[in-house]
């Protein structure tokens, strides 16, 4: 209680503001490259050649490759989590990742002004997407660990920043289009925006050590881990020394009997002597030790399946299929259609779906209806494929109107954000408090797995259209 009383105040909510920008900065790379798909497709889909009597255009499948190469680093660095975190300091991981992300955004902005052959531009862009999202994965994992040391509300603020990163990118694209500048200048202004955003994120991180409230909890977390390790080592040392001394002397004194009295043993140790005491300590440590990964997985496998399935469905069609939907009303609206009806609607409703879980938590974590509703989201895959996706070969168009596409996108993204947030919050509640960290790490892995599977499935699904 004293620690809570003596805790400093978050003056001016500066720590909360810093973590909001840190959350925003973690998802800027993914969202800014995804929202700029029209710019990249404009630079890539210009090569045409004659094939007898027909004109053939080279297809790069930018949205598919961009999605895959954005999500694979998250899966890879989730697997490398323990290796990186034990060998590289948090300051190096966070500040270093932000610096490299800033440099790669600057590089992308410079490329806007550099004329380049399409194949080379595609290869350089894909390499940039891989590396910038690799650093983003390290940054995200490191910041989740950092914000976990502070009170729970700061985790909510951090995730709110993440949820608004997509909306921020969509609005930046709308402003670039509405500026009436030429496409090259608009793209340059668009990519300068995340450079400024990353700089603000870096400044927010560097500001944290100078804020008393943040330092109180960060230092408290570090001291707690160090003290817990020291205490465990002392306990082990004391018990092991007691066991060795008991065997060496051949005499054990004051061992407690079942009747509660004292007994003395000469020669061989009695069942109630140091051997029994040592085993009791092992049992206590075993009871306090974290459960194995397999034991934790057996308790949370339903939630792990749910978060994997939600992101598999979402990434299988967004943005690989949805970004190719065309409006029925050509003209000026055509310039804004995808930015508004695809990216802005998705990000606003995804954020709203995550936010309403603070008020509504239905179904309950024990309910069989929960995974059933998650699986039912697969219906959005054919619904979106039957919208007015152009560049189609097999499926007919059933939902040609812009309003139909907008409604489907709204429900699709709202359910995605809602079920993801519920799955991630339910999982730690299914295990003992000491195993909550393991459950969180497992859920992060399955989240990344779902993103990667969805990105891989986007190739055949786009081809089926």
N, C-alpha and C positions, 0 to 999 in steps of 0.2 A: 504493500500500500504506500510505503514511503516513496518508492520509485515513481509511482504515479503522481504523488503529491508534488514531488520535486521536479517533475518533467516540465521543461520550458514550453511556451506557447508557440504555435505556428503563426508568427506575426504577419499580418497582411495576407495570410494563406499562401505565402511564397513557396513553401515546400510543395503544397498541392498544385500550384501553377507549374512548378518545375516538372513534377511527375506527369502532369497533363501533356506538356510539350515533349517529354521523353517518350510517352506513349504514342504521340502523334508521329514523332521522328522514326520510330521502329518500323512503321508500315508505309512510310513515304516511298521507298524504292518500288515496292510491288504496285502500289496504287498509281504512281505517276507514269510508270511504263505501261501499265494496263490501259489507263484512260487515254493514253496517246496513241492507241492502236491505229486510228485513222491517219495520223501523221506518218507512222512507220509504213502502213500499207500504201500510202500515197507515194512514198519514195521507193518502195520495192516492186509494186505491181505495174511497172511501166514498160518492161521489156516484152516486146511482141515480135513474132516472126511468122513467116508464111509457111504453112505445111500443106503444100498442094493447093487446094482451093479454099482452105480455111485459114484463119488467123489464130494462132495459138498464143496465149499469154502464160508466162511462167508463174506458177503459184507457189508461194513460200510458206503458206500456213503459219503466218506470223503469230496469230493469237494462240495457236496450239503450242508452238515451240516456246513462246514467251511464258505461258502458264507452266509448262513442264520444267523449264530451266529456272523458274522462280521458286518452285516448290521443292524440287529435289535438294537444293542446298539446305533447306529447313530440315528435311529428313536426315541428311548426312550429318549435319552439325548437332542434331539431337542425339544421334548415336555417338558422336565424339564428345558429347557434353562433359562427361567425367574427366576425360583426358585433358581437355582445354582448361577446365575450371580449376583443376588441381595444380597446373603448371604455369598458368598465366594469371597475373593479378587482375582483379575486377577493374581497376582504373585503366590498365592497359587495354583490356578487352573492350570496354565501353568507349573511352576516348579515342582509342586507335581505330575502332570500327567506324565511328562517326567521321573521323578525318578521311578515311578511305572512301566512305560513302559520298562525302562532299566532293572529293577529287573526281570520282566517277561521274557524279552529276555535272560537274564543270566540263568534263571531257565530252559528255553527251550533248551539252549545250554548244560546245565548240563544233562538234560534228554537224550541227544544223547548217553551218556556213561552209562546210567542206564538201565540194562536189565529189561523188564517189560512185564507182560501178556497183550495181545492185548486189551482186554476190558478195563482194567484199564488205559492203555496208551491212548486209545481213549477218555475216560471220562476226564482225566487230560488235554489232549490237547484241548478238546472242552471248558473246563472251562477257560483255559489260553487264548484261542481265544476270548471268551466273555469279560473277564476282560481287556485284553490288548486293545481291540477295544473300550471298554467303556471309558477308559482313553484317547484313541485317539480321540474319539468324543468330549469329553470335551476340549481337547487340540485344536482341529480344530476350534470349535466354538469360543473359547476364542481368538485365534490368528486372526481370521477373524475380530473380533471387534477391536483388537489392530492395525492391519495394515490399517484399515479403517480410522484411525486418521492421517495417513501420506498421501502425494501426491499419486495420482492415479497410477503412474508407479510402486510404491512399491507393490501394490496389484497384478499387472501383474507379477512382479518378484516372489512374494510369490506363485502364481498359477503355474508359470513355475517350481518352485521347486517341487510342488505337482505332476505336470505332468511327471517329470523325476524320481519320486520315483519308479515307476514300472520298468522303464528301468534300474535303478540302481540295483534293486533286480534281474532282469533277467540276467544282466551281472555278478553279484556276483554268481549266480547259474552256469552260463557257465564256469566261472573260477574254481569253485569247481569241476565241472565234468572234466574239462580239466586237472586238477592237477594230474590225474592218481593215486591219493591216494585212499585208501579203502573207501567204502561208509560212514563208521562211521566218519572217520577223515574229509572227504569232507563236511559232514553235520555239523560237529562241527565248521569248518572254516566258513561255510556259515552263521551260526547263531551268530558267534562272530562279523561278519560284521555289522549287525544292532545295536549291542551293542556299537560299535565305532561310528556309525552314530548318535545314540541317545545321546551319550556323546557330540558330536560336536554340536548337536542341543541345548542341555542344556547350553553349553558354549556360544553359540550364543545369547541365551536369556539373560543370566547373563551379557553379554557384553553390551547390549543395554543401560542400565542406565548410562553407562560410556561414551557413545557417545553423544556429544553435539547436533548433528542434530536430533537424535531420541528423546532425552529429550525435545527439543524445541517443537516438535509437540505433544508429549504425554502429556506434561504439559499444552500446549495450549488447547488441547481437554478437559482436566479435568477442567480447569478454565472456559472454555466456558460453559460447562454444569452447573457448580456451579453458574456462573453469571446469566445464563438464568433462573435458578430456583429462585434465589434471586429476580430478576427483576419481575418475574411473581407474587411472593408472595407480593412484595411491591405494585404492581399495584392492586392486589385484596384487599389488606389491605386498600389502599387509597380510592378505590371506595366504599368498604363496610363501612368505617368510615364516608365518605361523606354522604352515604345514611342514616346511623343511626343518624348523627347530623341533617340532614334535617328533619327527622321525629320527633326527640326529641324537636327541637326548634319550629317546626311548621312554620318556615319561610325559604324561599328560595330566595336567591338574585342572580341577574345577570344571569338568565337562558336565553338562546338564543331562540328567536322566529323564526318562519319561515321567517319573513321579515328581519332577521339579526339584529334586535334591541334588547335592553335589556328589560326584564320584571321583575317585582317583584310580588311575590304571598304571600298572607297572608293565614294562615290556611292550607287547603288541598293543597298538591303539585299539580302543573299544569302538563299537559301531557308533557310539554317541560322542566320540572324541573329535580331533581335528579333521579326520576324513569326512565325518558327517558335516562339520562346519563348512568345509571347503565345498562340498557338494551343494550345500544350502546356498552359498554365495553364487555358485554357478547357476543354480535355479533362479535366484533373484535376478542375476544379470540377464539370463535368458528371457525372463518375463519382461524386463525393461528394454531389451534389445529390439531393434526394428525387425519386423517380419521380412521374410525373403520376398524377392520380386514376384516369384510364382504364387506365393500365398496371397499377396496383395492383389495380383491379377485375378485370382479366382473370385475375389470379392467384388471387383469393379468391372468384370469383363463385359457386362451388359452396357455400362456407360462407355467403355472403350469402343465397343461395337457401334454404339449410337453416334459418337463423335466422328468415327471413321466414316460411317455411312452418310451422315449429313454432308460432310465435305466432299465425299466421292460424288454424290449427286450434284452438289453445287458447282464444283470445278469441272465436271464433265461437260457442262453446257455454257458456263459463264467463265470467261467472255468468248470462248471459241465459237459458239453458235450464236449467242445473243448479239454480239457486236456486228454480225453480218445481216441483221434484220433491217429492212428498208421501209421508209415511210410511204404511205399512199398519197401524200401531199407534197410533191416536189416543189422546189423553190427555196426561199430563204429558210424555211423550217427544216429543210433537209440537212442544213449545216449543223443544226442544234439537236436533231432527233436522237442520235445515239448517245450523245453526252447527257441529255435529259432523261430519256425513256429507258436507257440501259444502265448507265453508270450512276447517275444521280439518284434515280429511283431505287436502285439496288442498295446503294450505300446508306441512304437515309433510312430505309426500312430495315436493313440489317442492324443498324445502330439502335433503332427503335425496338426491334425484337429483343436485343440484348438488354436494353434498359428496362423494359416492362417486367423482366424476371425479378426485379426488386419488389414488385407489387403482386405479381401472379406467378405461382409455382404449381402448375398443373400440366400433366398428371404427376402424382407423387413418385418418388424414386423407386418405391417397391412395386408400383403398378405395372402390370403387363401391357397396359395400354400405351405406355411411354415408348417402348421400342416399336410397337405396332404403328404408331403415328409417325415415327421417324422413317420407317420403311415406306410408309404411304407417300412420302415426298417424291418417290421415284416417278410419280405421275407427272411431275413438272418436266421431266426429260422429253417425253413425246409432245407435250403441250407446247413447249418452246420450239421444238423442231418443226412443228406444224404452223408456226408463225411465218411471217413474210421474209424468211431467210433467202437471200439471193445468192446465186452461184449454187443452185440446187440441181440434182440430177434424178432423184428417185421419188421423194415424197411430195404429195400435193400440199397446197397452202389452204388451211382451214381457217386460220385466224389472221386475216389480212389487215384488219383495221388497227390503227395505232393504239386506240383505247384498249382493245383486247390484249395486245402485247403488254401494255403498261400495267393492267390489272394482274395478269399472270406474273409479271416481274415483281410486283409489289408483294403478292402472296408468297412467291418463291423466296424472296430475300427476307421477308419478315419471319417466316418459319425457319429459315436457316439460322438467323441470329438467335432466335428464341431457343431452339433445341440445342444449339452449340453451347450457349451460356448455361442452360439447365444441366446438360451432361457434364460440363467442366465443374460446376458447383456441387452437383450431387456426388461425384466420385469420392472426394475426400471425406464425405459424411458416412460412407459405407465402411470405413476402416477406423482403427484406433487412432487417436490423435498423433501418436508417435509414428504412424505409418502414412500420415497425410502427405508428407513431402514425397515419398515414394509413389503414392497414388498420383500426385500432380505431375511428376516426371513421366510416369507411364502414359497419362492422358495426353501430355504434350507430344510424346512419340506417336500415339495413335492419331492425334490431330494431324501431324505432319504426314503420316501414312495415308490418311484419307485425302489430303490435298494432292499428294503424288499420284495416287491411284486415279483420282478424278482427272488430273492433268493428262495422264496416259490414255484414259478412256475418251478424252475429247477428240483424239485423232479419228478413231473409227466412227464415232457418233457424227462428227462433222462430215465425214465422207458419205454416211448413210443419207444425209439430207439431199 
